[in-house]
Amino acid sequence: MHNPNVIRMSALALAGLLVAVGFAEGAKPVPVVQWSNGFPSGAHFNLNIHGKGENFACDPSSNGGSVFVPEYGAAQIDIVQNKRASLTNLTVRDACGTFDGDPALVQLPAGEYQVYARILAKPQKDAEDAARPVVFHPRLAEACNDSGTANFTDAVDCDESFLLGTGVVAGGGVFDLDSQELVRTPGKTKAIDVTALFQWTGYACDQAFDLDADGQITLADVPGDLTGDGLVDAADLAAYLSAHCTFLENEWVFNIADLVVYGWDYANNGAKLVQVRFYPVATTEFE
């Protein structure tokens, strides 16, 4: 299992990693329009999130594009991209979100996407709980680069043998959108654009600058008064980051490294089904 407090990556390799891998190499962009349900009409990958009762017998190896989470309560869903993998379809590696004691795991083919989501199923008749909302909270779990090992193309997490020029992410990295609520309303619920949940801003640093080896660059790592004002404070941390780290702004989170595990802390209040669709930016023109 990965450590959610440590993000590993190579800062030196970041510049070469910021070019997204296309959905279909050489394919012409396809213009799409919005359907009445809010989803664009172009080619996409589907992920269905099913809310199930507490006694649901979840099979982690379930095939298809579905994961299963508690109908009421919290779950975790991890999404991994490996730029070296030959994967061409969204693949559910573990269909059970918390039912088997760990996050659901979905592997997404490499590339950048626009992401849309909507909540389905009829709302309850009880007005106090009619909306059955769900809330997504994004998190960056781990990242690492290809070390040249033969089996890296099959990796879905950052095993120690894969690490090359390991590094860390500075504390304070943020997503463009730190949460997204979906609410079921009477009538036809429309999908909304949730791509901002995948856009990350922060510093990526070489591990050598994490002086206390706690997995993040913080004020504790600053070696002294760098600004000459007699204090070791936030200004010195900013100077330290600027000198030794790479700043990424509004970046597709999976571009940070060769392999990135990103996830949702997912809070469900009775939703039976949530649909998530991933539209490849490289081959789609949005009108």
C-alpha positions in Angstrom: 0.0 0.0 0.0 1.2 3.5 -0.7 1.9 6.1 2.0 -0.6 9.0 1.5 1.9 11.4 3.2 4.8 10.9 0.8 4.9 11.8 -2.8 7.9 10.6 -4.8 9.1 12.1 -8.0 12.1 13.4 -10.0 12.1 17.2 -10.2 14.8 17.1 -12.9 12.5 15.0 -15.1 9.4 17.2 -14.7 10.1 19.4 -17.8 9.9 16.4 -20.0 6.8 15.0 -18.3 4.6 18.0 -18.9 3.6 16.9 -22.4 0.5 14.7 -22.2 0.3 11.4 -24.0 -2.5 11.3 -26.5 -5.6 9.1 -26.3 -5.2 8.0 -29.9 -1.8 8.7 -31.4 -2.1 10.7 -34.6 -5.9 10.7 -34.5 -7.7 13.9 -35.7 -9.6 15.9 -33.1 -13.4 15.1 -33.1 -15.7 18.1 -32.4 -18.4 17.3 -29.8 -21.5 19.1 -28.5 -23.3 18.9 -25.2 -26.2 16.4 -25.0 -29.3 17.3 -23.1 -28.0 15.3 -20.2 -24.9 17.6 -19.9 -22.4 15.1 -21.2 -20.5 15.9 -24.4 -21.2 13.5 -27.3 -17.6 12.5 -28.2 -15.6 9.3 -27.5 -14.9 8.8 -23.8 -14.2 6.4 -21.0 -17.0 5.5 -18.5 -16.7 5.0 -14.7 -19.8 4.1 -12.8 -19.8 4.5 -9.0 -22.5 2.4 -7.4 -23.8 3.0 -3.9 -24.4 -0.3 -2.0 -25.8 -1.3 1.4 -23.4 -2.2 4.2 -23.9 -5.9 3.8 -23.0 -5.9 0.1 -20.6 -8.7 -0.8 -18.2 -6.9 -3.0 -15.9 -8.7 -5.4 -12.7 -6.7 -5.9 -12.0 -8.5 -9.2 -15.4 -7.5 -10.7 -15.0 -6.8 -14.4 -16.3 -3.7 -16.3 -16.1 0.0 -15.6 -17.8 0.0 -12.2 -16.7 0.5 -8.6 -18.8 0.0 -5.5 -18.9 2.2 -2.4 -21.2 2.4 0.7 -24.5 4.0 0.0 -24.1 6.0 3.1 -20.7 7.0 4.5 -17.1 7.5 3.3 -15.0 5.6 0.7 -11.8 6.0 -1.2 -11.4 5.7 -4.9 -7.9 5.8 -6.4 -7.1 6.5 -10.0 -3.7 5.7 -11.5 -2.0 6.7 -14.7 1.2 5.0 -15.9 2.7 6.8 -18.9 4.7 3.7 -19.8 1.7 1.3 -19.8 0.2 0.2 -23.1 -3.3 0.4 -21.6 -6.0 1.6 -24.1 -9.2 1.3 -22.0 -10.2 2.4 -18.5 -9.6 -0.6 -16.3 -10.9 -1.3 -12.8 -8.2 -3.0 -10.8 -10.1 -3.1 -7.5 -13.8 -2.6 -7.6 -14.4 -2.2 -3.9 -14.2 1.1 -2.2 -13.7 0.3 1.5 -15.7 -2.9 1.4 -12.4 -4.9 1.3 -10.5 -2.6 3.6 -8.7 -0.5 1.0 -9.5 2.0 -1.8 -11.1 1.0 -5.1 -8.4 1.3 -7.8 -9.0 2.4 -11.4 -6.4 2.7 -14.1 -6.8 5.4 -16.7 -5.0 5.3 -20.1 -2.3 8.0 -20.2 -3.2 11.4 -21.4 -5.2 14.5 -20.4 -8.9 14.5 -20.2 -11.9 16.7 -19.6 -14.0 15.1 -16.9 -17.7 15.2 -16.4 -19.9 13.7 -13.7 -23.6 13.4 -12.8 -25.6 11.7 -10.1 -28.5 9.4 -11.2 -31.3 7.3 -9.6 -34.5 8.7 -8.2 -34.3 10.9 -5.1 -36.0 9.8 -1.9 -39.5 10.9 -1.2 -38.4 12.1 2.2 -37.8 15.9 1.5 -35.1 16.0 4.2 -32.9 13.6 2.2 -34.3 14.0 -1.3 -31.1 15.2 -2.9 -28.9 12.2 -1.9 -25.7 14.2 -2.5 -22.2 12.9 -3.0 -19.0 14.9 -2.4 -15.6 14.4 -4.1 -12.5 15.5 -2.2 -9.3 15.2 -4.4 -6.0 14.1 -3.0 -2.5 13.3 -4.5 -1.4 10.0 -3.1 2.0 9.2 -4.7 4.1 9.6 -7.8 7.3 8.1 -9.2 9.4 7.9 -12.4 10.4 5.0 -14.5 13.7 3.6 -13.2 14.2 1.4 -16.2 13.0 -1.8 -14.5 11.4 -4.3 -16.9 8.1 -4.4 -15.1 7.5 -0.7 -14.7 4.9 -0.8 -17.5 2.7 -3.0 -15.3 3.1 -0.9 -12.2 0.0 0.7 -10.5 1.9 2.0 -7.4 5.3 3.3 -6.5 7.2 0.2 -5.4 10.6 1.1 -4.1 12.3 -0.7 -7.0 10.8 1.8 -9.5 12.1 5.0 -7.9 14.6 7.1 -9.9 15.8 10.4 -8.7 13.1 10.3 -6.0 11.7 13.5 -4.7 8.9 15.1 -2.7 6.1 17.6 -3.1 6.2 20.7 -1.0 3.4 21.2 1.6 0.7 23.5 0.4 0.0 22.0 -3.0 -3.6 22.6 -4.0 -6.2 21.6 -6.5 -8.2 24.1 -8.5 -11.3 22.7 -6.9 -10.9 21.2 -3.4 -14.3 19.5 -3.4 -17.3 18.9 -5.7 -20.8 18.1 -4.6 -23.3 16.4 -6.9 -27.0 16.7 -6.0 -29.9 14.7 -7.5 -32.7 17.0 -8.4 -36.3 16.4 -9.6 -36.4 15.9 -13.4 -33.3 15.1 -15.5 -30.1 15.8 -13.7 -27.3 17.1 -16.0 -23.6 16.3 -15.9 -21.2 19.0 -14.9 -17.6 19.6 -15.7 -15.4 18.5 -12.8 -12.0 18.7 -14.6 -10.8 21.3 -12.0 -10.7 18.4 -9.4 -7.7 17.1 -11.5 -5.8 20.4 -11.9 -2.9 20.8 -9.3 -0.7 23.7 -8.3 2.4 23.2 -6.2 6.1 22.7 -5.9 7.9 19.4 -6.9 11.4 19.1 -5.3 14.3 16.7 -5.3 14.4 14.5 -2.2 17.8 15.8 -1.3 16.1 19.1 -0.1 13.8 17.3 2.3 16.4 17.7 5.1 14.3 16.1 7.9 13.1 13.3 5.5 9.5 13.6 6.5 8.2 13.5 2.9 7.5 17.2 2.5 9.4 20.4 2.1 8.4 22.7 5.0 9.9 25.4 7.1 11.8 22.7 9.1 13.9 22.0 6.0 15.1 25.6 5.5 18.8 25.6 6.5 18.8 29.2 7.8 18.0 32.9 7.2 18.0 33.0 3.4 16.5 36.5 3.1 18.8 38.3 5.5 16.1 39.8 7.7 17.2 38.0 10.9 14.3 35.6 10.8 13.6 32.1 9.5 10.0 32.3 8.3 7.6 31.9 5.4 9.7 34.2 3.2 12.7 31.9 3.7 10.6 28.9 2.8 9.5 30.6 -0.4 13.1 31.4 -1.3 14.1 27.8 -0.6 11.3 26.4 -2.8 12.1 28.9 -5.6 15.8 28.0 -5.6 15.5 24.2 -5.5 12.1 23.1 -6.7 9.9 23.2 -9.9 6.6 25.1 -9.7 3.6 23.6 -11.5 0.5 25.7 -11.9 -2.9 24.4 -12.8 -1.3 21.2 -14.1 -3.2 18.0 -15.0 -2.2 16.1 -11.9 -1.1 13.0 -13.8 1.6 14.9 -15.6 3.7 15.2 -12.4 5.5 11.9 -13.0 5.6 8.8 -15.1 3.2 7.1 -12.6 0.8 9.1 -10.4 -1.8 7.8 -8.0 -4.6 10.4 -7.5 -7.7 9.7 -5.5 -11.0 10.9 -4.2 -12.2 10.8 -0.6 -15.8 10.1 -1.5 -18.7 11.0 0.8 -22.0 9.4 -0.1 -25.4 10.3 1.4 -27.6 7.7 -0.3 -26.7 8.1 -4.0 -27.2 4.8 -5.9 -25.3 5.7 -9.0 -22.8 8.4 -10.1 -21.5 8.4 -13.7 -18.0 9.8 -14.5 -16.8 10.3 -18.1 -13.3 11.0 -19.3 -13.0 12.8 -22.7 -9.5 12.8 -24.2 -8.2 16.3 -24.8 -5.8 15.2 -27.5 -8.6 14.0 -29.8 -11.6 16.1 -28.8 -12.6 19.6 -29.7 -15.2 21.1 -27.3 -17.6 23.5 -28.9 
